[in-house]
Structures are given as structure tokens and as C-alpha cells.
Amino acid sequence: PLLMHVDKNEVMYNDTKRFVVKARKAGVEVVLHESHDLFHVWHLFARYMPESKRSIKDIGTFVRNHIS
């Protein structure tokens, strides 16, 4: 399973969307979270941004749900 986080304004948006489509066609379970008004690698700023904290919590939940 894959968890993808992407912002609609970031440079990787279209690539991420294409990747998700291809992965799903190949039978891969993909969860895509699209944010708005953030920037590439916003996760690195969890100390300062609530959006980053939420994204990191989302990652933790995803991992726990798939390894238990």
C-alpha cells in the first residue's frame, strides 16, 4: 500500500497524480491526500506548521493500520 501526500500547487502535483493512476491500474492500494496552499516537503516543518503535524500523524496512522 502507498500513501501519497501532495499539494495542488507544488511542482510534483501532476507527476504524483500520474503515478497514483498507474499504481492503481497495477493493483496497488493507494491513498492520496491532496492539500492546498502548501509547498513541497511541508512535512519537514512540523515544529512550526499545524498542517505538517497533521500530515505526520496521518503517516503514522497509515503505517500502524498496515503493520498491525
N, C-alpha and C positions, 0 to 999 in steps of 0.2 A: 504493500500500500504506500501511496505517496500523499504528502501534504504539501501543497504549494501556496505560498503567500506572495501576492504581487499587488502593486498599486497601479491603478489605471493610468497614472501619469508618468510612470517610470519607463526607462528605456527598454527594459526587459519584458514589458507587458505583452506585446504581440508574440514574441518568442515563447513566452510561458503559455499563452493560450494555445498556440500550435502544438506545443509539447503535450499539454493536457489532452487535447483531442487525439493525438497519436497514441498516447499511453492508454487511454480508454478503449480505443479501437483494438489495441493489442490485449485487452482484457485486464488491464491494471486498474485496481481501485484507486481513484484519485479524488481527494478533497481539495477544492480550490477556494481560497479565501481572497477576495478582491477588496482592497481598501481604496480610500480616496484621499488625495492631498498629502500623501507621504512620499518618501524617496527611497531609492534602492538602499538596502541594508538598514532600514529603520530599526531593526531588532537590536542593533548594537547600542542603542540609546535608551535602554530600559531604565536607567537611573534617572532619566530626565523626562521621558515621554510615557504617558499612560497607554498610548496605542502600542508602544513597544512591549510594555509589561503584559498587556492583554495577548499580544501575539505569542510571546514566550510561554505564557500559561496555556495557550491553545496548543502549542507544540508539545508541551508536557502531557496534556490530556490525550492528545493523539497517540503519543508513544505509549503511555500507560494502557490505553484501550487496545493496543495492538500487541503488547507483550505479555499481557496477563492471561 
